[in-house]
């Protein structure tokens, strides 16, 4: 039996620049500024005036870029080496993926501090909605036409945009915290759900809807997630997820760390993943620095990441089944996790958060045996 060639997936092509020629055939040459990078993917700067046209174009190509994989901002005001790139106080980038090409594309837009406005891309990719809310929340960049541009990670009462370079990175740079009765009442009121803000009605012609908070203190939400349910009797009519309760500002912490000293913070990005998030971080730094590690390092890193993946999944499986009412499996999964942690401790000297990977390798070789 042979595979259908129409269903075969091409091998990953990080340096597939054919899309550049396709764009240049549709737009004037001066529309684009190409950026050389160490990531391998094509990176193109476009003017804000043609941004939506370009985004729609790549989405509708014969081999389209169907996935908006990431959208975020960069505060460029302290950049000293422009290397021929457009002048920018802030940058917004769009990381796109084509499944048919199995390759990536990054589109960037330069913004001046006096005019931080862009058209929303949520009309092209619906998931841009949350990404743009995050960029507005953390950088103060406005997306015109966005259906509901509000805070998403920070509390609604937060002042300022924390990922700007002029925003303090240490608690000691703020005034001492105090919670007055007036502020307490303000925070409580800010947490109240207002259906009209989300275009939701409080009732139908014959009955009122009930709005129910599931989390962030519901046992199954584990303090990290809130979802507001719109109920018609016992039927869920609509819902609004409210994230950000577990956001710890790792990006802001990184601004005051060295390349090496940020490694322990990556253990906590997924606090059950251990070295799993050391891996993409050190790989990114090594790619930027042009460092190639020995094959033995690759094998050791992947082996340790896989052990932590199994540990992570065992906890998820046990606690999920416990949440839906079965007690026995969590004892089996935690017993196996304990066995695996003995292996982790033998190799790294630590258990949950070993911070064991290094830029260029790992902390030390595997123990004998």
Buried (B, 14 or more C-beta within 10 A) or exposed (E): EEEEEEEEEEEEBEEBBEBBEBBBEEBEEEBBBBBEEEBBBBBBBBBBEBBBEBBEBBBEBEBBBBBBBBBBBBBBEEBEEEEEBBEBBBBBBBBBBBEEBBBBBBBBBBBEEEEBEBBBBBBBBEBBBBBBBBBBBBBBBBBEEBEEBEBBBBEEEEEEBBBBEEBEBEEEEEEEEEEEEEEEEEEEEEBEBEBEEBEBEEEEEEEEBBBEBBBBEEEEBBEEBBBBBBBBEEEEBBBBEBBBBEBEBBEBBBEEBEEEEBBBBBBBBEEBBBBBBBBEBBBEBBBEEEEEBEEEBEEBBEEBBEBBBEBBEBBEBBBBBBEEEEEEBBEEBEEBBEEBBEEBEEBBEBBBBBBBBBBBBBBEEBEEE
